[in-house]
Amino acid sequence: MDYGALLAAFAREEGPQGPATRQHRLYACLRWAILGGKIAEGARLPSTRTLSAELGMARNSVLYAYEHLGAEGFLVGTRHGTVVASLGLAREAAVGRDSAQAPEAPPLARRAAIPHGGPDEADRALPLWPGVPALDEFPLAAWRRCMERAWRAIDARQLNYAPVQGHLPLRQAIAQYLRVSRGVRCEAEQVFITNGSQGGLELCARTLADAGDTAWIENPGYPGARAALQAADLRLVPIAVDAEGLAPSAEDWSATPPKLIYITPSHQYPLGAMMSLERRLALIRQAREAGAWLVEDDYDSEFRSEKVPLSAVQGLDAHAPAIYVGTFSKTMFPALRLGFTVVPAPVVPALLGAIGATGMRGRVADQAALADFIESGQFTLHLRRMRQLYARRREALQEALQRHLGGVVTVSGGAGGMHLSARLEASVADVDVSRAARVQGLGLRPLSPFCLPGTAGTLYNGFVLGYAGMPPERADGLVRHMGRVIEQVSRAAANRPS
């Protein structure tokens, strides 16, 4: 075979898209040809002098490619010249890897097949999509100064893995903030810094229950919590919610006693209910009697405006079997990916061992900067500004919905936070409207997927509407656009042959 012509074709970019230098390109092409069976095992390659002349490149470049391939075991030197090593690659199998008949990959674990139903990046950028704060209002200059101070203060020792629980000054700042603002009973030693609230939920799912144990979740409820609990192989039981949040019946306690109970008592996600004090106290008592853990996700209570939020469930009883989970994704910005989990002091050693066995921590600079941001008063100032801003935006969206879609949607969850829940009264599926709206550049997140499959019915057919990133003057136009999409989908459904 004319190896020179073959490799010249590869060098003309008919092979893999390799590095820029010619010697690296030749190495990549030869490697690709051997793995793909285009140069057979045992075949003798041209001499470096012959190949360099044929390709019009320096002999040293060919030597480099041959030596590199030899060091990796693709080529071997013999008394007859350089030959392709015997690698056990049958030509048919090798060609099959580059063809449409490629062998199937090994099956994934069952937990990988869990339908998380999460949004993609394009969804989050759409107007009215929930969960995204007013990023353009974040005090970026102040944050940059905190980051610069953090990096100036870091020495060589802090370039190593961070402590398992996280940066101590940040844990101290969080503990002080939670004691004052949320009535949480905690010291810095009880605080774990996590990769957002999702990291905290995954920590709880792994350490508070065993595979096969029962976990109660709100229905409808936060999909991220559902995913974390399912990934830990827990048995999920949906518990109905009412105007006061999670509402388990006596039959629920007797028929499906839980090991773990996930709640969002300050602002039920996604409907917006606030759990009453009476129900909070009853839930603590019942969980203790059942030997269950309460996992309290307090994701956006900082933005409640109509009433002063009740203290955290965790702080109501010194011996409550409660884990408190929070995040800076809403109060700061999502890309920060920092959250925190507060656990009872007696279980801290066990969690330290569990986390230490599963991975090391880093991001000291981010954590140090956040501690500085909190301690300097910038965090409190930012929250105050956002609380006022979100109140104006929420009011504008509520008024626009009432003005233009008063008979089409029923709004709830308007006491605070960053989103409203809107039940769709029209006889059309929310997922169909959401799909059509996405095509037209509008982010109407459907409500029904927040329920476990088969449990939504007609009661939870609607949308979760985020207003944090919506300027008040855009509310009317966005709601009118929403109404047009609903009308278009409804008309199409009515005209569809039965």
LOGU-648653 format. One line per 5 residues: number of its first residue (from 1); their letters; for each residue z, x, y of C-alpha. Coordinates in nm, 2 decimals. Layout:
N
NUM	a	Z X Y; ...
END
This chain:
498
1	mdyga	0.00 0.00 0.00; -0.07 0.11 0.36; 0.29 0.14 0.48; 0.18 0.27 0.81; -0.03 -0.04 0.89
6	llaaf	0.25 -0.26 0.76; 0.52 -0.10 0.97; 0.28 -0.09 1.27; 0.26 -0.47 1.24; 0.64 -0.49 1.24
11	areeg	0.66 -0.26 1.54; 0.42 -0.51 1.72; 0.71 -0.76 1.70; 0.60 -0.94 1.39; 0.94 -0.85 1.24
16	pqgpa	1.29 -0.93 1.37; 1.36 -0.92 1.74; 1.55 -0.59 1.74; 1.69 -0.36 2.01; 1.48 -0.22 2.29
21	trqhr	1.44 0.15 2.18; 1.15 0.22 1.94; 1.37 0.41 1.70; 1.61 0.12 1.67; 1.31 -0.12 1.65
26	lyacl	1.17 0.08 1.35; 1.51 0.09 1.18; 1.54 -0.29 1.22; 1.19 -0.36 1.09; 1.23 -0.14 0.79
31	rwail	1.57 -0.30 0.70; 1.42 -0.65 0.74; 1.12 -0.56 0.52; 1.35 -0.42 0.24; 1.58 -0.72 0.25
36	ggkia	1.29 -0.96 0.26; 1.12 -0.80 -0.04; 0.82 -0.70 0.16; 0.88 -0.34 0.05; 0.98 -0.34 -0.31
41	egarl	1.28 -0.17 -0.47; 1.18 0.18 -0.59; 0.88 0.20 -0.36; 0.82 0.54 -0.20; 0.80 0.54 0.18
46	pstrt	0.55 0.76 0.37; 0.68 1.10 0.49; 0.84 1.11 0.83; 0.55 1.32 0.96; 0.29 1.07 0.83
51	lsael	0.47 0.76 0.95; 0.53 0.91 1.30; 0.16 0.99 1.34; 0.06 0.65 1.22; 0.30 0.47 1.46
56	gmarn	0.24 0.71 1.75; 0.61 0.78 1.79; 0.82 1.09 1.78; 0.91 1.22 1.43; 1.28 1.24 1.53
61	svlya	1.27 0.86 1.58; 1.14 0.81 1.22; 1.40 1.06 1.10; 1.67 0.85 1.27; 1.56 0.53 1.11
66	yehlg	1.54 0.69 0.76; 1.88 0.86 0.80; 2.04 0.54 0.92; 1.90 0.34 0.64; 2.00 0.61 0.39
71	aegfl	2.36 0.61 0.52; 2.37 0.23 0.47; 2.24 0.26 0.12; 1.89 0.11 0.17; 1.70 0.44 0.11
76	vgtrh	1.76 0.73 -0.13; 1.61 1.07 -0.13; 1.44 1.20 -0.45; 1.23 1.49 -0.54; 0.93 1.26 -0.50
81	gtvva	1.03 1.16 -0.15; 1.22 0.88 0.02; 1.23 0.56 -0.19; 1.39 0.21 -0.15; 1.72 0.19 -0.33
86	slgla	1.77 -0.05 -0.62; 1.98 -0.32 -0.46; 1.95 -0.60 -0.72; 1.74 -0.82 -0.49; 1.47 -1.00 -0.68
91	reaav	1.16 -1.05 -0.47; 1.15 -1.42 -0.53; 1.51 -1.47 -0.43; 1.47 -1.25 -0.12; 1.16 -1.44 -0.01
96	grdsa	1.34 -1.77 -0.07; 1.60 -1.68 0.19; 1.32 -1.68 0.45; 1.16 -2.00 0.33; 1.23 -2.37 0.35
101	qapea	1.37 -2.35 -0.01; 1.67 -2.14 0.10; 1.97 -2.19 -0.13; 2.24 -2.42 -0.02; 2.56 -2.28 0.14
106	pplar	2.88 -2.32 -0.05; 3.06 -2.64 0.03; 3.31 -2.65 0.31; 3.67 -2.76 0.28; 3.73 -3.13 0.29
111	raaip	3.90 -3.10 0.63; 3.58 -2.97 0.78; 3.42 -3.31 0.71; 3.68 -3.49 0.93; 3.48 -3.69 1.20
116	hggpd	3.65 -3.57 1.51; 3.42 -3.77 1.74; 3.48 -3.53 2.03; 3.25 -3.51 2.33; 3.02 -3.23 2.39
121	eadra	2.99 -3.02 2.70; 2.72 -3.24 2.85; 2.93 -3.55 2.82; 3.22 -3.39 3.01; 2.99 -3.31 3.30
126	lplwp	2.89 -3.68 3.35; 3.04 -3.90 3.62; 3.33 -4.12 3.49; 3.39 -3.91 3.18; 3.77 -3.90 3.13
131	gvpal	4.00 -3.60 3.09; 3.84 -3.37 3.35; 4.05 -3.30 3.67; 3.91 -3.26 4.02; 3.79 -2.90 3.96
136	defpl	3.64 -2.87 4.31; 3.98 -2.93 4.46; 4.16 -2.66 4.26; 4.31 -2.38 4.49; 4.09 -2.11 4.34
141	aawrr	4.17 -1.85 4.61; 4.55 -1.88 4.54; 4.49 -1.86 4.17; 4.27 -1.54 4.21; 4.56 -1.38 4.40
146	cmera	4.80 -1.46 4.12; 4.55 -1.31 3.87; 4.51 -1.00 4.08; 4.89 -0.95 4.11; 4.92 -1.00 3.73
151	wraid	4.67 -0.73 3.65; 4.82 -0.49 3.90; 5.16 -0.54 3.73; 5.04 -0.49 3.37; 5.11 -0.15 3.21
156	arqln	4.96 0.00 2.90; 5.23 -0.15 2.67; 5.13 -0.51 2.77; 4.78 -0.45 2.65; 4.92 -0.49 2.30
161	yapvq	4.97 -0.83 2.12; 5.18 -1.06 2.33; 5.52 -1.20 2.20; 5.47 -1.48 1.95; 5.64 -1.74 2.18
166	ghlpl	5.45 -1.62 2.48; 5.52 -1.44 2.81; 5.90 -1.48 2.88; 5.87 -1.54 3.26; 5.62 -1.82 3.20
171	rqaia	5.85 -1.98 2.94; 6.14 -1.95 3.19; 5.93 -2.11 3.46; 5.82 -2.40 3.23; 6.17 -2.46 3.11
176	qylrv	6.30 -2.49 3.47; 6.01 -2.71 3.57; 6.06 -2.95 3.27; 6.44 -2.98 3.32; 6.39 -3.08 3.68
181	srgvr	6.07 -3.30 3.67; 6.08 -3.45 3.32; 6.45 -3.44 3.21; 6.36 -3.23 2.91; 6.66 -3.05 2.75
186	ceaeq	6.54 -2.70 2.69; 6.59 -2.33 2.76; 6.31 -2.07 2.76; 6.40 -1.97 2.40; 6.28 -2.32 2.29
191	vfitn	5.94 -2.30 2.46; 5.63 -2.18 2.27; 5.31 -2.11 2.47; 5.01 -2.26 2.28; 4.64 -2.28 2.31
196	gsqgg	4.64 -2.60 2.51; 4.82 -2.91 2.38; 4.58 -2.91 2.08; 4.74 -2.58 1.97; 5.08 -2.75 2.00
201	lelca	4.97 -3.05 1.79; 4.83 -2.82 1.53; 5.16 -2.63 1.52; 5.35 -2.95 1.47; 5.11 -3.07 1.20
206	rtlad	5.15 -2.74 1.01; 5.52 -2.70 1.04; 5.68 -3.05 1.05; 5.52 -3.21 0.74; 5.37 -3.11 0.41
211	agdta	5.02 -3.20 0.28; 5.02 -3.57 0.17; 5.31 -3.67 0.40; 5.27 -3.98 0.61; 5.20 -3.94 0.99
216	wienp	5.20 -4.24 1.22; 4.95 -4.24 1.51; 4.89 -4.48 1.79; 4.59 -4.71 1.73; 4.40 -4.67 1.95
221	gypga	4.51 -4.32 2.02; 4.42 -3.96 2.11; 4.14 -3.83 1.88; 4.26 -3.47 1.91; 4.60 -3.56 1.75
226	raalq	4.42 -3.74 1.48; 4.21 -3.44 1.41; 4.51 -3.20 1.40; 4.70 -3.42 1.16; 4.40 -3.48 0.93
231	aadlr	4.33 -3.11 0.92; 4.68 -3.06 0.79; 4.60 -3.30 0.51; 4.85 -3.56 0.63; 4.81 -3.93 0.54
236	lvpia	4.74 -4.11 0.86; 4.88 -4.46 0.92; 4.76 -4.64 1.23; 5.04 -4.82 1.42; 4.95 -5.09 1.67
241	vdaeg	5.03 -5.05 2.04; 5.12 -5.32 2.30; 5.22 -5.33 2.66; 5.50 -5.09 2.59; 5.31 -4.84 2.37
246	lapsa	5.37 -4.77 2.00; 5.50 -5.09 1.84; 5.60 -5.04 1.48; 5.72 -5.34 1.29; 6.00 -5.36 1.03
251	edwsa	5.73 -5.37 0.76; 5.58 -5.05 0.89; 5.92 -4.87 0.85; 5.97 -5.00 0.50; 5.62 -4.99 0.36
256	tppkl	5.50 -4.66 0.51; 5.80 -4.45 0.62; 5.67 -4.16 0.82; 5.75 -3.79 0.83; 5.59 -3.74 1.17
261	iyitp	5.53 -3.99 1.45; 5.28 -3.91 1.73; 5.34 -4.08 2.06; 5.22 -4.07 2.43; 5.51 -4.27 2.58
266	shqyp	5.47 -4.19 2.95; 5.10 -4.29 2.96; 4.97 -4.42 2.63; 4.63 -4.27 2.56; 4.39 -4.43 2.62
271	lgamm	4.53 -4.77 2.72; 4.78 -4.65 2.98; 5.10 -4.83 2.88; 5.44 -4.69 2.96; 5.71 -4.71 2.68
276	slerr	6.02 -4.89 2.79; 6.36 -4.72 2.78; 6.48 -4.97 2.51; 6.19 -4.89 2.29; 6.23 -4.51 2.34
281	lalir	6.60 -4.53 2.24; 6.52 -4.75 1.94; 6.24 -4.51 1.83; 6.48 -4.21 1.84; 6.73 -4.40 1.63
286	qarea	6.48 -4.52 1.38; 6.31 -4.18 1.34; 6.65 -4.02 1.28; 6.73 -4.28 1.01; 6.39 -4.22 0.85
291	gawlv	6.42 -3.84 0.86; 6.10 -3.83 1.08; 5.99 -3.61 1.36; 5.87 -3.75 1.69; 5.59 -3.56 1.86
296	eddyd	5.59 -3.65 2.22; 5.26 -3.57 2.40; 5.32 -3.58 2.78; 4.97 -3.49 2.89; 4.95 -3.63 3.24
301	sefrs	5.28 -3.79 3.35; 5.27 -3.58 3.67; 5.01 -3.81 3.82; 5.19 -4.14 3.77; 5.21 -4.32 4.11
306	ekvpl	5.32 -4.68 4.08; 5.66 -4.61 3.93; 5.87 -4.30 3.88; 5.80 -4.20 3.52; 6.09 -4.23 3.28
311	savqg	6.24 -3.91 3.16; 6.09 -3.76 2.84; 6.20 -3.91 2.51; 6.31 -3.56 2.41; 6.57 -3.56 2.69
316	ldaha	6.73 -3.90 2.62; 6.94 -3.77 2.32; 7.07 -3.42 2.28; 7.00 -3.45 1.90; 6.68 -3.64 1.91
321	paiyv	6.44 -3.53 1.63; 6.17 -3.47 1.90; 5.91 -3.21 1.98; 5.77 -3.21 2.33; 5.41 -3.11 2.39
326	gtfsk	5.24 -3.05 2.72; 4.93 -2.89 2.87; 4.80 -2.72 3.19; 4.44 -2.85 3.11; 4.50 -3.15 3.33
331	tmfpa	4.74 -3.01 3.59; 4.54 -2.68 3.64; 4.20 -2.66 3.47; 4.07 -2.69 3.12; 3.93 -2.34 3.08
336	lrlgf	4.28 -2.20 3.12; 4.36 -2.32 2.77; 4.73 -2.29 2.80; 4.99 -2.55 2.68; 5.35 -2.55 2.57
341	tvvpa	5.56 -2.69 2.30; 5.94 -2.74 2.32; 6.13 -2.75 1.99; 6.50 -2.80 1.91; 6.69 -2.47 1.91
346	pvvpa	6.77 -2.48 1.53; 6.41 -2.48 1.43; 6.30 -2.19 1.65; 6.34 -1.92 1.39; 6.13 -2.11 1.13
351	llgai	5.85 -2.16 1.38; 5.86 -1.80 1.48; 5.80 -1.70 1.12; 5.53 -1.96 1.07; 5.33 -1.86 1.38
356	gatgm	5.38 -1.48 1.33; 5.23 -1.52 0.98; 4.92 -1.69 1.10; 4.81 -1.48 1.40; 4.89 -1.26 1.70
361	rgrva	4.89 -1.37 2.06; 4.74 -1.23 2.37; 4.63 -1.34 2.72; 4.93 -1.18 2.89; 4.75 -1.17 3.23
366	dqaal	4.68 -1.54 3.23; 5.03 -1.62 3.14; 5.18 -1.39 3.40; 4.95 -1.54 3.67; 5.05 -1.89 3.57
371	adfie	5.42 -1.80 3.59; 5.36 -1.66 3.94; 5.16 -1.97 4.04; 5.46 -2.19 3.94; 5.73 -1.97 4.08
376	sgqft	5.55 -1.93 4.42; 5.54 -2.31 4.47; 5.16 -2.33 4.44; 5.19 -2.55 4.13; 5.41 -2.81 4.29
381	lhlrr	5.19 -2.81 4.60; 4.88 -2.86 4.39; 5.04 -3.14 4.19; 5.14 -3.32 4.51; 4.79 -3.30 4.65
386	mrqly	4.63 -3.41 4.33; 4.87 -3.71 4.29; 4.76 -3.84 4.63; 4.40 -3.76 4.57; 4.39 -3.94 4.23
391	arrre	4.57 -4.24 4.37; 4.29 -4.29 4.63; 4.02 -4.24 4.37; 4.19 -4.47 4.12; 4.22 -4.74 4.38
396	alqea	3.85 -4.70 4.48; 3.74 -4.74 4.12; 3.96 -5.04 4.05; 3.83 -5.22 4.36; 3.47 -5.14 4.27
401	lqrhl	3.52 -5.27 3.91; 3.68 -5.59 4.04; 3.41 -5.64 4.30; 3.11 -5.58 4.08; 3.22 -5.63 3.72
406	ggvvt	3.51 -5.87 3.75; 3.39 -6.10 3.48; 3.24 -5.83 3.26; 3.54 -5.59 3.21; 3.91 -5.63 3.20
411	vsgga	4.09 -5.32 3.34; 4.43 -5.18 3.23; 4.62 -4.85 3.26; 4.61 -4.84 3.64; 4.96 -4.71 3.69
416	ggmhl	4.86 -4.35 3.71; 4.71 -4.06 3.53; 4.34 -3.97 3.54; 4.17 -4.26 3.37; 4.14 -4.64 3.34
421	sarle	4.08 -4.85 3.03; 3.82 -5.12 3.07; 3.78 -5.38 2.79; 3.42 -5.50 2.77; 3.40 -5.88 2.77
426	asvad	3.02 -5.89 2.71; 2.91 -5.93 2.34; 2.76 -5.59 2.31; 2.90 -5.27 2.14; 3.06 -5.01 2.36
431	vdvsr	2.90 -4.73 2.16; 2.55 -4.87 2.23; 2.63 -4.90 2.61; 2.77 -4.55 2.61; 2.46 -4.41 2.44
436	aarvq	2.23 -4.57 2.69; 2.45 -4.47 2.98; 2.44 -4.10 2.87; 2.06 -4.10 2.89; 2.09 -4.23 3.24
441	glglr	2.34 -3.97 3.35; 2.66 -4.18 3.33; 2.97 -4.09 3.12; 3.10 -4.42 2.98; 3.33 -4.30 2.69
446	plspf	3.35 -4.58 2.44; 3.70 -4.71 2.35; 3.64 -4.82 1.99; 3.62 -4.46 1.85; 3.98 -4.41 1.96
451	clpgt	4.08 -4.64 1.68; 4.08 -4.54 1.31; 3.75 -4.65 1.15; 3.74 -5.02 1.08; 4.04 -5.11 1.30
456	agtly	3.89 -5.16 1.64; 3.76 -5.51 1.61; 3.67 -5.68 1.93; 4.00 -5.61 2.11; 3.92 -5.24 2.16
461	ngfvl	3.55 -5.27 2.26; 3.52 -5.11 2.60; 3.54 -4.78 2.79; 3.78 -4.51 2.90; 3.68 -4.43 3.26
466	gyagm	3.78 -4.11 3.43; 3.81 -4.10 3.81; 3.97 -3.76 3.88; 3.64 -3.60 3.96; 3.49 -3.91 4.14
471	ppera	3.49 -3.90 4.52; 3.60 -4.25 4.64; 3.27 -4.31 4.82; 3.08 -4.29 4.49; 3.28 -4.56 4.32
476	dglvr	3.06 -4.85 4.43; 2.73 -4.68 4.32; 2.87 -4.57 3.99; 3.01 -4.91 3.90; 2.68 -5.08 3.99
481	hmgrv	2.50 -4.83 3.77; 2.75 -4.91 3.49; 2.68 -5.28 3.54; 2.30 -5.23 3.51; 2.34 -5.03 3.19
486	ieqvs	2.56 -5.31 3.04; 2.30 -5.57 3.14; 2.01 -5.37 3.00; 2.18 -5.32 2.66; 2.30 -5.68 2.65
491	raaan	1.94 -5.80 2.72; 1.80 -5.57 2.45; 2.05 -5.69 2.20; 1.97 -6.06 2.28; 1.60 -6.00 2.23
496	rps	1.64 -5.81 1.91; 1.51 -6.00 1.60; 1.79 -6.13 1.39
END
